[in-house]
Every structure is written in C-alpha cells, then in structure tokens.
Amino acid sequence: MEKKTPDALRFGTVGSPQTALASGTPAAIANIRQLGLDHLEIAWVQSVRVSDETCAQIKAAGMAHKVSLSVHAPYFINLNSQTEELMEKSDARLLAAARAGYKAGARDIVFHPGSYHSQPPEDVYQRAKTKLLELTAILRDEGVDVCLRPETMGKGALFGTLEECVRLGADVPGVLPCIDWAHLHARRGDGSFNSYEEFAAALEVVRSRLGDEGLKKCHFHLSGIEYSAKGERYHVPLNEADLHYRKLLQAFLDYGVEGTAGVEAPLPFHVADALVFQATYRRLRDKDQAAEAETD
C-alpha cells in the first residue's frame, strides 16, 4: 500500500462543520476526522463559557482523532481600547480564551487586534506591543503555553496590516501572526493583492522578520470575500470569489510553508470550501513532486 504523503499545511474549518452529527466541540472534532480534514478552529467568538471538564473532553477528542486545534477568541478585543474599563474587559476576554484554549489542547489563540481610533498607526503599534508584552508575561507565569495570534484585518480603519502583525511577532515572545489572506486582498479595496508575486512578497515579509522558522509555524485563514473601496464586507463561497487561491496555494508550496489553515465560508459552503482548499493544495503538491522526480 502506497504511503500517504503528510501535509505540511493542515486544513480545517473555523467553527464546527455543519455536517457534525451532534452538538459540541468533541463531536465537531470527530466529524473533522471523518471528513478527512486535520484541523479545527474553535469559534469562541462571542464569549468563553466552557468548563474545565469540557476542555478536558475537547483535548481528549483532539488527541484521539489526531486533529490539531486553535481558538478564535471573542470579537470584542481591542489592544487600543480607549478607556481603562474597556481595556480591562478586553484583556479578560483574551486571557480567558488563552487559558481555556490551553486546557482544551489548543496552542494558537487568534484574535482581532483592534482599531486605530484615528490615531497614528505607530502610536497604536507601540501601545499594542506594550499590551501584548504584559499579557504574554501573565500567561507565561501561569504556565499557559499558547501563541497569541493577532489577525490581519480587512478594513483600513482597523489595526492589523500584514507588517504590523508580523512585527508584533518579531517584537513580542509568544506572539505570531494569523494571516487572513482574504482580508489582505479586501483591505486594498481595488482587487489587488491577488497575484502570485504579491502572495510571495507577503511570505518574504514573514521570512525577513521571523526567519525561515516563521514559515514553519504559520496559521492562516482562507476564504472568498466580498469587498468595497473601504475594504471587507463579508465572506463568500469560493465559487463567487475573485481570490486566486490556486496561486496562493502554490506560493505556500514554493516557500515550504508549514502549519495550519482554517477555512471560513458561509453555510452551506463551509465544509465544501475547506475540502476544495485541501484537495487543490494536495494536487499542486503532487504535481510538483512528480515534476521533481522526472528531473532527478
């Protein structure tokens, strides 16, 4: 029997697949494996209300089914909150997601990093860096071994360019970017950031700031997206999107990218698009390997 080539990039869904036969994250994990996918991003996007017992069940399911896990923290996080009360609530949400995610077996905690609030981007960056240094120190002291991942954002008013998220990864131990490729495409608002050359240039940014190791510890979001001149509007199925995802996947292969990729798509296309990304990635990989074998 021919041995299966392991995937350097593990694909899954952000949020439970709609094909799961029962509610709850353990059932979602089991369904991810049944589908032939390898990753699940747990969507605690409204709040983190999960018991230690449930976290233990999630962790056990992930290990049993060999499904890697990440967490999407609540949307209501802002490293540039404008009042002390709002900042305390933001901190609490991110810390809660990290603590519970760690107990559940997740190592990557994705979050939306915040807004500029019409302030100079460099000032906001410095404030975000200071805040993340504070929060990662708390988690480190508690033995919570996770990676906080600020997500690249799809609107120009939001803090979270590729350069900002990668720079945070270089400046703060325990932080690495979550690159949402659809957001980067939508943020331009003009249809650009959609070529192999632009995708490769983004991976060069990662390598230049985080080294080759940065390309081996990637966590991505992938999807189709609708946008206007102001940026992101909403996610759409791949068959309605203009994203050149085959060129993006080829760039991943050419740069030796490793890690995990969570696919976001509206129902009922959620699972289908994840399988399309995975299958296309594998087809491109196999073609590359066959071409290499012919030249040996």
Wavefront OBJ file of the C-alpha trace (Angstrom):
o trace
v 0.000 0.000 0.000
v 1.398 3.399 -1.002
v 2.225 5.567 1.989
v 0.302 8.832 2.184
v 2.398 11.965 1.910
v 1.793 14.009 5.077
v 0.502 17.529 4.602
v 2.864 20.288 5.672
v -0.213 22.524 5.890
v -3.173 21.109 7.805
v -6.632 22.284 6.672
v -9.856 22.549 8.618
v -12.801 24.782 9.383
v -13.185 27.839 11.587
v -16.115 26.802 13.735
v -17.815 23.421 13.819
v -18.555 21.841 10.434
v -22.267 21.843 9.683
v -22.024 18.113 8.902
v -21.355 17.183 12.543
v -23.952 14.702 13.760
v -24.161 16.133 17.276
v -23.576 19.436 19.008
v -20.430 20.258 20.942
v -16.763 20.545 20.054
v -15.844 16.861 20.630
v -18.436 15.862 18.016
v -17.094 18.544 15.674
v -13.586 17.145 16.065
v -14.802 13.636 15.267
v -16.536 14.958 12.147
v -13.407 16.835 11.039
v -11.586 13.498 11.040
v -14.459 11.752 9.224
v -14.259 14.410 6.517
v -10.533 13.800 6.094
v -9.610 17.251 7.373
v -6.919 17.758 10.009
v -7.680 20.940 11.952
v -10.476 22.688 13.812
v -10.514 26.300 14.964
v -12.872 26.524 17.926
v -15.014 29.639 17.495
v -15.422 31.182 20.930
v -16.177 34.457 19.194
v -18.936 35.746 21.480
v -17.646 34.658 24.875
v -15.630 31.952 26.606
v -18.037 29.906 28.689
v -16.626 26.429 28.966
v -15.935 24.254 31.976
v -12.641 22.549 32.776
v -14.405 19.220 32.276
v -15.488 20.187 28.761
v -11.983 21.442 27.985
v -10.607 18.048 29.025
v -13.103 16.320 26.735
v -12.107 18.567 23.827
v -8.424 17.881 24.414
v -9.016 14.131 24.579
v -11.030 14.196 21.342
v -8.330 16.147 19.537
v -5.680 13.676 20.624
v -7.811 10.635 19.829
v -8.663 11.818 16.314
v -5.276 13.458 15.653
v -6.942 16.789 14.919
v -4.959 19.918 15.775
v -6.842 22.749 17.471
v -6.781 26.524 17.584
v -9.164 29.032 19.169
v -10.729 32.168 17.756
v -11.087 34.462 20.752
v -14.096 36.785 21.215
v -14.504 39.558 18.677
v -14.668 42.181 21.428
v -10.902 42.506 21.941
v -9.090 45.758 21.278
v -5.436 46.304 22.173
v -6.132 50.016 21.714
v -9.230 50.317 23.909
v -9.886 53.944 24.784
v -10.893 53.625 28.445
v -9.436 51.694 31.353
v -12.698 49.798 31.835
v -12.852 48.699 28.199
v -9.187 47.686 28.265
v -9.698 45.547 31.354
v -12.626 43.763 29.687
v -10.598 43.251 26.522
v -7.684 41.811 28.489
v -10.010 39.474 30.368
v -11.513 38.113 27.157
v -8.148 37.332 25.569
v -6.753 35.793 28.756
v -9.882 33.662 29.187
v -9.609 32.357 25.620
v -5.926 31.542 26.122
v -6.437 29.769 29.451
v -9.400 27.709 28.299
v -7.825 27.032 24.912
v -4.698 25.686 26.575
v -6.772 23.350 28.763
v -8.604 22.200 25.608
v -5.369 21.336 23.816
v -5.158 24.372 21.524
v -1.866 26.189 21.084
v -2.861 29.054 18.766
v -5.215 31.771 20.025
v -6.440 34.018 17.202
v -7.894 37.460 17.928
v -8.803 40.716 16.212
v -6.216 43.215 17.467
v -8.314 46.393 17.452
v -8.829 49.793 15.865
v -6.670 52.832 15.190
v -9.392 55.163 16.523
v -7.979 57.790 14.116
v -4.641 57.708 15.952
v -1.201 57.483 14.284
v -0.504 53.849 13.361
v 2.925 53.851 15.022
v 1.426 55.079 18.306
v -1.163 52.316 18.153
v 1.523 49.765 17.360
v 3.565 50.732 20.408
v 0.500 50.511 22.637
v -0.412 47.096 21.208
v 3.125 45.824 21.720
v 3.177 47.001 25.339
v -0.171 45.347 25.997
v 0.913 42.038 24.445
v 4.160 42.055 26.429
v 2.017 42.403 29.552
v -0.463 39.668 28.614
v 2.115 37.132 27.425
v 4.043 37.634 30.669
v 0.891 36.808 32.655
v 0.283 33.653 30.629
v 3.921 32.606 30.858
v 3.876 32.981 34.664
v 0.758 30.788 34.763
v 2.330 28.103 32.564
v -0.205 28.689 29.799
v 1.855 27.662 26.770
v -0.002 29.214 23.859
v 0.800 31.505 20.952
v -1.296 34.672 20.732
v -2.011 35.427 17.084
v -3.226 38.897 16.051
v -5.168 38.516 12.809
v -4.591 40.634 9.728
v -7.718 42.711 9.232
v -9.783 43.545 6.168
v -10.504 47.272 6.638
v -8.122 50.207 6.618
v -9.596 51.658 9.824
v -8.561 48.563 11.760
v -5.148 47.921 13.252
v -3.756 44.758 11.680
v -1.776 45.147 8.474
v 0.490 42.280 7.488
v 3.521 44.318 8.521
v 2.031 45.212 11.913
v 1.090 41.631 12.778
v 4.434 40.225 11.646
v 6.292 42.976 13.507
v 4.441 42.071 16.695
v 5.596 38.501 16.174
v 9.187 39.680 15.952
v 8.940 42.046 18.937
v 6.920 40.001 21.438
v 7.845 36.447 22.510
v 4.766 34.234 22.457
v 3.151 36.149 19.581
v 2.945 35.222 15.893
v 0.602 36.480 13.161
v -2.592 34.884 11.935
v -2.550 35.838 8.269
v -6.043 36.095 6.818
v -5.342 36.150 3.092
v -8.848 37.206 2.112
v -8.592 40.167 4.491
v -5.329 41.269 2.896
v -6.989 41.108 -0.509
v -10.069 43.017 0.683
v -8.123 45.657 2.636
v -6.734 47.102 -0.595
v -10.280 47.590 -1.887
v -9.131 47.639 -5.511
v -8.787 43.959 -6.394
v -5.026 43.903 -5.872
v -3.066 41.602 -3.569
v -4.292 38.751 -5.723
v -1.262 37.597 -7.715
v 1.445 35.019 -7.144
v 4.010 37.797 -6.922
v 2.059 39.602 -4.188
v 1.485 36.399 -2.225
v 5.185 35.564 -2.481
v 6.123 39.075 -1.365
v 3.960 38.620 1.752
v 5.730 35.364 2.577
v 9.036 37.191 2.104
v 7.875 39.686 4.754
v 7.300 36.776 7.124
v 10.691 35.261 6.367
v 12.573 38.558 6.620
v 11.131 39.389 10.077
v 10.619 35.929 11.579
v 13.182 33.846 9.703
v 12.646 30.521 7.984
v 11.234 29.257 11.276
v 8.404 31.765 10.889
v 7.319 29.960 7.727
v 7.234 26.653 9.627
v 4.833 27.927 12.315
v 2.113 29.529 10.210
v -1.551 29.828 10.983
v -3.766 31.135 8.196
v -7.388 31.972 7.493
v -8.594 31.244 3.967
v -11.854 32.139 2.240
v -13.510 34.027 -0.545
v -14.509 37.582 0.295
v -16.683 40.437 -0.938
v -15.241 43.935 -0.566
v -15.680 47.574 -1.479
v -13.286 50.517 -1.723
v -13.434 50.629 2.102
v -12.371 47.008 2.438
v -14.026 43.828 3.689
v -17.804 43.416 3.520
v -18.438 39.712 4.136
v -17.173 36.224 3.357
v -18.436 34.478 0.230
v -18.061 30.946 -1.210
v -15.042 30.278 -3.371
v -17.239 29.878 -6.437
v -18.355 33.512 -6.020
v -14.947 34.939 -5.113
v -12.219 36.537 -7.209
v -9.395 35.283 -4.968
v -6.711 33.474 -6.996
v -6.410 30.772 -4.397
v -4.514 28.290 -6.606
v -1.704 30.815 -6.959
v -1.794 31.382 -3.206
v -1.513 27.655 -2.503
v 1.340 27.371 -4.998
v 3.189 30.123 -3.128
v 2.751 28.149 0.105
v 4.342 25.120 -1.534
v 7.171 27.087 -3.120
v 8.081 28.706 0.204
v 7.875 25.493 2.214
v 5.086 26.817 4.433
v 4.049 24.580 7.338
v 1.294 24.946 9.899
v -2.489 25.141 9.927
v -5.193 26.823 7.867
v -8.755 27.475 8.976
v -11.307 27.977 6.226
v -14.149 30.472 6.685
v -17.140 30.340 4.355
v -20.871 30.968 4.723
v -23.147 27.985 5.115
v -23.717 25.670 3.361
v -20.289 26.046 1.685
v -18.204 25.805 4.872
v -17.048 22.193 4.599
v -17.032 22.135 0.797
v -14.611 25.055 0.555
v -12.291 23.548 3.169
v -12.163 20.336 1.148
v -11.530 22.301 -2.061
v -8.591 24.132 -0.485
v -7.157 20.881 0.853
v -7.646 18.928 -2.381
v -6.197 21.715 -4.536
v -3.181 22.011 -2.233
v -2.559 18.270 -2.438
v -2.967 18.210 -6.217
v -0.473 21.041 -6.666
v 1.941 19.370 -4.244
v 1.719 16.027 -6.034
v 2.282 17.709 -9.405
v 5.375 19.445 -8.060
v 6.726 16.201 -6.633
v 6.102 14.380 -9.918
v 7.906 17.124 -11.833
v 10.859 16.929 -9.458
v 11.020 13.147 -9.857
v 11.187 13.488 -13.638
v 14.214 15.777 -13.408
v 16.138 13.528 -10.986
l 1 2 3 4 5 6 7 8 9 10 11 12 13 14 15 16 17 18 19 20 21 22 23 24 25 26 27 28 29 30 31 32 33 34 35 36 37 38 39 40 41 42 43 44 45 46 47 48 49 50 51 52 53 54 55 56 57 58 59 60 61 62 63 64 65 66 67 68 69 70 71 72 73 74 75 76 77 78 79 80 81 82 83 84 85 86 87 88 89 90 91 92 93 94 95 96 97 98 99 100 101 102 103 104 105 106 107 108 109 110 111 112 113 114 115 116 117 118 119 120 121 122 123 124 125 126 127 128 129 130 131 132 133 134 135 136 137 138 139 140 141 142 143 144 145 146 147 148 149 150 151 152 153 154 155 156 157 158 159 160 161 162 163 164 165 166 167 168 169 170 171 172 173 174 175 176 177 178 179 180 181 182 183 184 185 186 187 188 189 190 191 192 193 194 195 196 197 198 199 200 201 202 203 204 205 206 207 208 209 210 211 212 213 214 215 216 217 218 219 220 221 222 223 224 225 226 227 228 229 230 231 232 233 234 235 236 237 238 239 240 241 242 243 244 245 246 247 248 249 250 251 252 253 254 255 256 257 258 259 260 261 262 263 264 265 266 267 268 269 270 271 272 273 274 275 276 277 278 279 280 281 282 283 284 285 286 287 288 289 290 291 292 293 294 295 296
